[in-house]
Amino acid sequence: MNSYEVDASIYDKKIGTILLKNGVVYFEYDKEFKNSKLEISPLKLP
């Protein structure tokens, strides 16, 4: 089975990697992004 890997980014900074392998989706945060303390979750949902 094929696997696909995509880098996820925001504000031109890599935040992590999304991997689809054997029908399962994985996400891993980039180590540098985790240390940056940049919060990407919305403060208020509509």
N, C-alpha and C positions, 0 to 999 in steps of 0.2 A: 504494500500500500504506500502511496505517496505521502510525503510530509511537506508542509509549507511553513515558512518562517517570515514574519513581517516585523520590522522595527516600528514601534509606536512612539510618536513624538508630539510635543506641544511647545509652542513658542520657540521653534527651531532647536529644541533640546530633546534628546532621546530619553524617554521615560521607561522603556522596557521593550521586551520582545514577546510577540504572540506566536505560538507554535501550534499548528494543527497536525497531529500525528495519530494515525490509526483511529480517526473519528473522534479524538479527544482534543479539546482546546486547552492549552496551557498558557499562562502569563507569568513572566518573571520581570520584576523591576530591575532597572539598571542600577548598579551599585553607586555610581556617581550621582544619579538622580535622587536616590534614597537619602544620601548625605546632604543634598541641597536644601532640604526642608521646604521646598516649594509645594504648596497645597493645591491639588488639582480638583478636589471635590467642591461642588458648589456650596456656598454658605447658605443659600436659600433656594428651595425648589419651588417651581410655580404651582 
